[in-house]
Amino acid sequence: MNVRDLYNIYESINRDIAKLKTTRSSIPVDREYTSVLQNTITSEIEKFESLKKLIQELEVEIPDDYKTVEKQSVDYTDPSFFPMV
């Protein structure tokens, strides 16, 4: 798995957390099932937060040959950079 994949998973988790928080806040408070639903959603949010923490704690191994590659500067304002479509 590469860093880009982890980033995409991380962003997906963030979106899911945001949706769950929106859903949790939209539950009517005057219903008998409110607390059960809110607790369940809160539990799921906590699971996602744990996953995020696991991703953040991962160590990324940078290959030796990557460290020695000379980085090149790219001038994005140069029209020749973009191929003609």
Beta strands, then each sheet from edge to edge (+ up, - down):
end
